[in-house]
């Protein structure tokens, strides 16, 4: 099934080499802050380059929030953090219209005040502590890249990615996410405890706030948008597409699963496969 290695144009070779260098720099910068989570960094990078959203799952204290803020800084992207709580309202996420005095005309008029969702990377911290009503504020943003308030749709800045953290279900104050919300995440990344050597290194380092100041950007949003476009152009054969469809259909026919993969999930698998191929130095998708 794996295609023969194609002969790539010089521009494609240069693009792949550049992405490989950027990914190495990205990993190097993040290693200043995050130790022993290389697989997590790899999956987050794949999701970002394939325009996806990511769900980080793990117990408190594993530096999930620190990881996301560090990713935003290394990519030189605007970043907002939303702390999800049971009393958080949808308008606290999307923004709302407020009455403002017009100093020139002396009249009052409504002005839209943008919420924290208007950023390149949005950290939905402890997302499973908020009820479904609040979760609904992210559904349109994650799927369509816009928010609608009072019948007016406003586009979100591009690139746009939601990275959410989730404590294990069963922790005090947590609840299951709605299926419609889960389906919008491209990947769920489980963060585990570091090994003993990694934890020893964590204890020997400077305070994390001081380390964050040392993290340097390795690219900007225009570079990321260009890389996302190049990932979209990675070749995928009909045989690979059929393979993805068969994988998805197998989950729908498994009686042990309440819900199988949706067509949106199939698209997510294809997108991540393209990004993984590109990070691996190929302009075509292989079965692995």
Legacy VTK file of the C-alpha trace (Angstrom):
# vtk DataFile Version 3.0
C-alpha trace
ASCII
DATASET POLYDATA
POINTS 288 float
0.000 0.000 0.000
2.867 2.379 0.706
3.669 4.432 -2.404
7.110 4.676 -3.858
9.047 7.715 -2.686
8.274 10.484 -5.206
10.781 12.922 -6.592
9.938 16.225 -4.957
10.428 19.690 -6.450
13.158 21.764 -4.850
10.556 24.059 -3.246
8.900 21.103 -1.523
12.226 19.770 -0.267
13.092 23.210 1.113
9.694 23.477 2.822
10.076 20.066 4.461
13.619 20.852 5.588
12.447 24.178 7.039
9.569 22.579 8.908
11.921 19.940 10.299
14.265 22.668 11.542
11.378 24.641 13.058
10.001 21.556 14.797
13.428 20.822 16.270
13.687 24.420 17.530
10.138 24.224 18.903
10.934 21.050 20.836
14.165 22.604 22.106
12.413 25.729 23.386
9.613 23.751 25.039
12.143 21.477 26.731
13.245 24.520 28.738
9.853 24.377 30.434
8.438 20.871 29.987
10.471 17.762 30.776
9.675 14.184 29.835
6.597 14.876 27.679
8.038 14.626 24.158
5.155 12.540 22.816
2.683 15.144 24.094
4.626 17.914 22.346
4.656 15.888 19.120
0.888 15.317 19.128
0.165 18.971 19.948
2.409 20.044 17.064
0.624 17.699 14.662
-2.751 19.092 15.734
-1.572 22.692 15.294
-0.114 22.102 11.832
-3.313 20.337 10.720
-5.667 23.094 12.021
-7.035 20.945 14.829
-8.005 21.334 18.472
-6.490 19.282 21.271
-7.708 17.962 24.614
-5.052 17.438 27.315
-6.113 14.977 29.980
-4.291 14.407 33.240
-4.330 14.914 36.982
-3.609 18.399 38.383
0.004 19.498 38.693
1.458 18.048 35.483
2.129 21.499 33.910
-0.648 21.234 31.304
-1.402 24.952 31.521
2.289 25.824 31.406
2.747 23.669 28.312
-0.005 25.475 26.382
1.226 28.963 27.297
4.759 27.922 26.308
3.530 26.657 22.917
1.828 30.012 22.271
5.005 31.894 23.126
7.289 29.748 20.963
4.936 30.254 17.994
4.524 33.993 18.752
0.727 33.683 18.790
-1.848 35.642 20.760
-2.966 33.651 23.781
-5.904 33.773 26.192
-6.692 31.503 29.108
-10.259 30.811 30.220
-10.756 29.204 33.615
-13.849 27.039 33.327
-16.017 26.987 36.460
-19.630 25.952 37.165
-20.799 29.597 37.106
-19.043 30.575 33.845
-21.502 31.958 31.289
-21.307 31.745 27.450
-20.920 35.550 27.197
-17.830 35.288 29.415
-16.237 33.359 26.534
-17.590 34.952 23.364
-18.030 38.541 24.544
-21.149 40.687 24.657
-22.687 44.015 23.644
-22.539 46.776 26.228
-23.969 50.312 26.147
-21.353 52.984 25.553
-21.710 56.767 25.554
-20.878 58.410 22.226
-18.802 61.391 23.311
-19.164 63.101 19.929
-22.904 62.798 19.420
-24.003 62.487 23.010
-25.963 59.320 22.232
-25.769 55.879 23.716
-25.051 52.921 21.494
-24.176 49.262 21.805
-20.545 48.240 21.354
-19.348 44.651 21.141
-16.610 43.793 23.636
-14.671 40.763 22.476
-14.358 37.817 24.835
-11.193 35.777 25.462
-12.061 33.378 22.623
-10.663 36.016 20.241
-7.062 34.767 20.225
-4.882 32.460 18.141
-4.550 29.917 20.946
-7.298 29.647 23.530
-6.641 27.600 26.647
-9.885 26.194 28.032
-8.538 25.303 31.454
-10.337 22.498 33.297
-13.004 22.484 30.609
-15.023 19.724 32.249
-15.851 21.861 35.284
-18.382 23.941 33.305
-21.946 22.834 32.386
-23.162 22.050 28.861
-24.673 25.544 28.494
-21.202 27.057 28.784
-19.664 24.389 26.543
-22.037 25.477 23.792
-20.199 28.802 23.508
-17.216 26.959 22.022
-19.072 24.756 19.525
-19.423 27.352 16.763
-15.959 28.762 17.412
-14.242 25.375 17.145
-16.107 24.215 14.050
-16.624 27.408 12.044
-13.951 29.783 13.324
-16.471 32.457 14.285
-18.850 33.500 17.044
-22.383 34.820 16.645
-23.782 37.299 19.171
-27.114 39.080 18.634
-27.360 37.646 15.093
-23.999 39.118 14.068
-21.230 36.659 13.165
-17.662 37.746 13.859
-14.638 35.824 12.518
-11.975 34.678 14.934
-8.288 35.447 14.311
-6.411 32.921 12.203
-4.799 30.589 12.961
-7.235 29.553 15.687
-6.817 26.580 18.008
-8.515 25.560 21.227
-6.368 23.526 23.595
-8.383 22.336 26.571
-7.209 20.701 29.769
-9.373 18.134 31.507
-9.013 16.532 34.893
-9.973 12.858 35.007
-13.710 12.328 35.243
-14.430 11.405 38.826
-12.349 14.243 40.277
-14.326 16.547 42.552
-16.474 18.999 40.588
-15.929 17.467 37.138
-18.455 16.096 34.676
-18.554 14.358 31.309
-18.161 16.576 28.239
-21.047 16.541 25.736
-20.428 14.269 22.736
-20.789 17.243 20.386
-17.911 18.940 22.223
-15.676 15.871 22.294
-16.186 15.345 18.557
-14.673 18.758 17.831
-11.320 17.848 19.342
-8.904 16.368 16.837
-6.848 14.517 19.428
-6.981 13.595 23.103
-3.513 13.597 24.669
-3.105 11.825 28.000
-0.346 13.320 30.161
1.113 10.979 32.733
3.508 11.451 35.608
7.173 12.073 34.707
9.679 9.350 35.491
12.048 9.700 38.447
14.943 11.206 36.457
12.672 13.769 34.795
11.196 14.766 38.153
14.687 15.165 39.615
15.529 17.534 36.755
12.297 19.462 37.356
13.300 20.013 40.982
16.786 21.201 40.002
15.568 23.904 37.614
14.840 27.564 38.206
11.318 28.720 39.093
9.049 28.213 36.097
8.125 31.883 35.804
11.787 32.746 35.292
12.171 29.975 32.714
9.148 31.178 30.716
10.913 34.494 30.115
13.748 32.562 28.444
11.491 30.856 25.899
12.011 32.413 22.446
9.669 32.398 19.422
10.773 30.137 16.573
8.134 31.314 14.053
5.129 33.615 13.797
1.498 33.244 12.770
2.233 33.878 9.092
4.777 31.052 9.117
2.236 28.778 10.806
-0.475 29.635 8.270
1.961 28.875 5.436
2.913 25.558 7.035
-0.756 24.624 7.484
-1.328 25.279 3.776
1.608 23.060 2.854
0.299 20.293 5.117
-3.066 20.500 3.312
-1.234 19.790 0.047
0.416 16.559 1.255
-0.584 13.792 -1.154
-3.002 11.105 0.031
-3.810 8.178 -2.241
-7.258 6.613 -2.672
-5.935 3.489 -0.933
-5.083 5.523 2.193
-8.483 7.234 2.116
-10.157 3.823 1.907
-8.017 2.633 4.821
-9.212 5.586 6.964
-12.851 4.932 5.999
-12.525 1.267 6.934
-11.043 2.194 10.316
-13.894 4.608 11.008
-16.588 2.145 9.893
-15.100 -0.547 12.124
-15.702 1.647 15.188
-19.344 2.179 14.161
-19.928 -1.546 13.924
-18.336 -2.405 17.289
-21.069 -3.189 19.814
-18.740 -2.269 22.688
-18.784 1.384 21.583
-21.766 3.629 22.187
-20.715 5.911 19.319
-18.312 5.273 16.479
-16.121 7.779 14.660
-17.990 10.491 12.762
-17.042 11.698 9.263
-15.523 14.724 11.017
-13.290 12.297 12.898
-12.266 10.686 9.604
-11.255 14.125 8.346
-9.273 14.632 11.556
-7.410 11.349 11.062
-6.575 12.371 7.498
-5.398 15.812 8.607
-3.170 14.445 11.333
-1.757 11.842 8.944
-0.787 14.615 6.522
0.847 16.633 9.298
2.694 13.592 10.648
3.978 12.810 7.158
5.162 16.390 6.696
6.929 16.430 10.070
8.453 13.100 9.086
9.937 14.624 5.925
7.438 13.276 3.365
4.925 14.902 1.014
2.782 11.771 0.881
0.876 9.800 3.524
1.951 6.253 4.348
-0.279 3.715 6.173
1.625 3.984 9.448
LINES 1 289
288 0 1 2 3 4 5 6 7 8 9 10 11 12 13 14 15 16 17 18 19 20 21 22 23 24 25 26 27 28 29 30 31 32 33 34 35 36 37 38 39 40 41 42 43 44 45 46 47 48 49 50 51 52 53 54 55 56 57 58 59 60 61 62 63 64 65 66 67 68 69 70 71 72 73 74 75 76 77 78 79 80 81 82 83 84 85 86 87 88 89 90 91 92 93 94 95 96 97 98 99 100 101 102 103 104 105 106 107 108 109 110 111 112 113 114 115 116 117 118 119 120 121 122 123 124 125 126 127 128 129 130 131 132 133 134 135 136 137 138 139 140 141 142 143 144 145 146 147 148 149 150 151 152 153 154 155 156 157 158 159 160 161 162 163 164 165 166 167 168 169 170 171 172 173 174 175 176 177 178 179 180 181 182 183 184 185 186 187 188 189 190 191 192 193 194 195 196 197 198 199 200 201 202 203 204 205 206 207 208 209 210 211 212 213 214 215 216 217 218 219 220 221 222 223 224 225 226 227 228 229 230 231 232 233 234 235 236 237 238 239 240 241 242 243 244 245 246 247 248 249 250 251 252 253 254 255 256 257 258 259 260 261 262 263 264 265 266 267 268 269 270 271 272 273 274 275 276 277 278 279 280 281 282 283 284 285 286 287
